[in-house]
Amino acid sequence: MMNAITGYVDARRFIGDVLIVMSAVLLLVVLVTDSLGAEGVPLRTLRGENYDAARDARDQADLMRADMEGRLSGPPAERPQISQEEIEAETAKIEQAYQEVIDRYPHTEIAAYCALRLSGFYVFQGNVDKAVELVEQTAKEFSGTSVGNRAIFSAGMMHLQARHDPAEAIKWLSRVPKPEKHEGTPYGEDDKLYLSAQESLAKCELLLQQDGKAQDRITKLKNAYPQYAQELDRSYQFEVNSRNRSGDASLLPSNQKSGQSNIYRLIAMVSSTAILLAMFIFRYMRKRKV
């Protein structure tokens, strides 16, 4: 009788240990999937009246934004008198106009466009944190699509230009993929985006005093896009001269953290799972000896 009870207890402990290990493995899979990114979900396509309504709502939001930015731009002496209350009220209307399109037509190209336009409006207002949060969310939602790549590029440029953080910008800009092209395929919008991202990466490397990397990157770009070799040279030399004149390297945050890369996170998670497995095996073998 005692042997049966002992066996039952051991069996329950064994099952409990197995469940612990399975939970750890499941957690590892979830974390790795989140860390390394998943395939993007195809965009929803709007047709007919739905497309017309979404386009009109988008254009109306753009007109509202352009009108407000136009009145708040230019020399202070030439700007019309607008109270802070009026600015806040119009800001709320513009936010609502874009957000309504995003909510009403989710996961469409027009929704992504409105999210990027709204993030640009936040930058204009000086609300960089809110802009970065929105554009990074958009990049994640539309991952694997052309509009998602534009969101990734926008996130990188915000870190570079608004936050003056080239190290963080590199993490985003390096994710803009090179278009897969067949011989004879014309140069398109995806090529322009990739080329712009690569040029911006070279600027980041110059700001981080990584001149060799920047030069190598531009050389590879000239080989890949010989039709733009002269333009790439001029742009690169302009960035070099600008950095040397203004000392832009001083803009780097003094407490900048490198952050862990995906590979280090993966190694840490695998190591944790391996430790759990080793503890389980050791415990099980010790019970068998007893």
N, C-alpha and C positions, 0 to 999 in steps of 0.2 A: 504493500500500500504506500509506504513512504517513498519507494523508488518511483512509483507512478506519479506521486505528487511532485517529487523532485524533477522528473522528466517534463511534467506539464509546465512547471515554473521555468525550467531552462528553455522550453520551446517558446514560451511567451517572451522571454528575454531575447531569444534569438530573433523572433519576428520583430520585436521593438528595435533591435539593432539594425535589421535590414531596412526597416522603414526610415530610420534616421539617415542611413547612407543614401537611400533612394531620394529622400528629400534634399539632401546636399547636392546630389547629382542634378536633380531638377532645377534647383536654385542656380547651379553653375550654368546650365543650358540657357536659362532665362537671362542671366546677367551677360553671358557672352553674346547672345543674340542682340541684346540691347546695346552692348558696347560696340560691336562691329557693324551693326546696322543691318536692316533687312531690305529685301527687294521692295521697291516702291509699288504702291497700288495704282493701277491705271487711272487716268483722269476720267471724270464723268464728262460726257459730251452733252452740251445744250443744243437744242434744235428748235427751229420755228419760233413761236411766240415766247418761249422761255428764254431763248438766246437774245431776242430783241429786247425783252424786258430787262435782262441782266446787263446788256450793253448800255441801254439808256440810263440805268441806275448808276453804272460805273462812270459814264461820261458826266452825269450830273454831279457826282462826288468830286470828280476831277476839276470841274468848273468851279465848284465851291472852294476847293483847296487853292486853285490858281488865283482866284479873286482875293482871298485872304492873304496869301503870301505876297501877291503884288502890292497890296496896300501896306504891308509891314516891311517891305524891302526898300532899298534905296537910302539916300541920305536922310537923317532924321528930320531936317528942316523941310523936306519935300513930302513927308508922309502926312496923310490926313490924320486928324485928331480922332483917336479911337480909345475909349476907356478900357481899363482892364476887365471890367464886367462884360463889355461887348466882345472882347477877345475870347474870354472864357466861354461865352454863350455860342459864338461861332465855332470855336474849337469843338465843343460838344456836338454841334450839328454835323460837322465834317466827320468826326469819329463815328457818329451814328450812321451817316450815309454809307461809309465804307463797310462798317460792321454789318449792316443789313444785307448787303450783297454777299458778304462772306458767310453769313448765317443762312441766307435763303438759298444760295447755290453752292453748297459745300463741296469741296474737293473738285472744283472745276478750275480751268485756267483763268477765268475771270475772277474767281474768288482769290486765287493766288496773287493775281495782279493787284487787286484791291488791298490785300495784306501788305504787299511790298510798297504800294503807294502810301498807305497809312503809316508804315514804319518810316518812310522818308519824310512825311509830315511831322512825325515826332522829332526827328533829327533837326528839322528846321526850327522847331520850338525849343530845342536844347534838351529835350527829354531823351537822352541817348540810351539810358538803361531800358526804357520801355520799348524803344525802337529795336534794340538788339534782341530783347526777349521775343518780340513778335516775329522778327525775321528768322530767328533760329527755330522757332516753332513751325514757321512756314516751310523752312528747309527740311525739317524732319517729316512733316506731313506729306510733302510732295517729293520725297526722296526717290531717286531713280527716274525722274521725268525731266524734261527740258526746263520747265518752269521751276522745278526744284533746284536745278543747277544754278539758275539765275538767283534764287534765294540764297544758296550757298555763297555765291560770289558777293552778293549784297552784304551778307553777314561778315565776310572777310574784309570788305572795304569799310564797313562801319568800325570794325576793330582797328583798322589801319588809320583811317582819317579822322574819326570822331573820338576814339579812345586812345589814339597814338600808341597802340600796342601791337607792333609788328609780329611779335612771337605768337600771339593768339591769332592774328590775321593769317599767318602761315598755315595754321591748323585747318582753317576753313578754305582758303584759296587753293590749297593743294588737293582738295577734294573735288574740284571742278574737273571732270573727266575730259580726256582728249577724244574728239569724235572719231568713231570708226568710219573710215572712208575707203572707198574703192577707187582705183585709178580712173581719172577723168571726172570724178565727182567735183562739182563746183564748190568754191569757198562759200560757206553759209553762216548763219547766225551762231550756230554752235561753235564754229571755228573762231569767230570773233570773240565769243565769250571766253573760250579756252586761251586764246592769245592774250586777251586783257588780263586774265587771271595770272598767266605766267609772267607777264610784264610787272604786275603788281607784286608777285612773289620775289622777283629780282629786286624791286624797290625795298621790300621788307628785309631782304638779305643785306642790302647795302646799309640800311639803318642799323642792322645788328652787327655791322662791321665784318660781314661774311662776303667780302668782295670777290673771292675766288668762286664761290658758289654762284653768285649773281652773274659773273662773266660767263661761266660755263653754261648757265641756263640760257642766256641770250644767244650764245653760239649755237646751241642746239635748236633754238627757235629759228634762227636764220637758215639753218640747214633744212628744217622742216617746212619753212615758209620763205623760200628764197625771194619771192616777189615782194616781200616786206622787209628785206634785209637792211636797206638804207634807213627806212623808218624806225626799225628796231634799234639801229646804231644811234640815231639821233635821240630817240627817247631815252636810251640807256645813259648816254653822255649827259643829257639834261638832268637826270636824276643824280648822277655822280656829282655834277657841278652844284646842284641845289643842296645836296647834303654837305658838301665841303664849305659852301658859303654860309649856310644857316646853322650848321652843327645840329641837324635834326636828331642825331644820335642821343642828344641830351634829353629828348622827349621820352625816352624809355622809362617806364616806371621803375623806381628804385627798389621796390619790393616785388618785382616781377617773379612769378613762380613758373617753373618749367612745366609742372603738371605731369601726371603719369600718362604714358601712351597706352593704346589699347593692348599692345603685346604684353606690357608689364602687368596690366590688370588681369589679363588672361592667365599669365604665369602664376600670379598670386592666387587666383581662384582654383586653378588646377592643383596647386600645392596644398591648399586647404582641404580639398576633397581627398587628395592622396593621404593626408594625415588622418582624416576621419576613417578612411578605409583601413589604414594600418592599425589604428586603435581597435577597430572592430575585429580584425583578424587576430590580433594579439589576445584580445579578451576571449574570443571564441576558442582559440587553441588552448589557452590556460584552463578554461572550463573542461575541455575534453581530457586534459591530463589529470584533473582532479577527479 
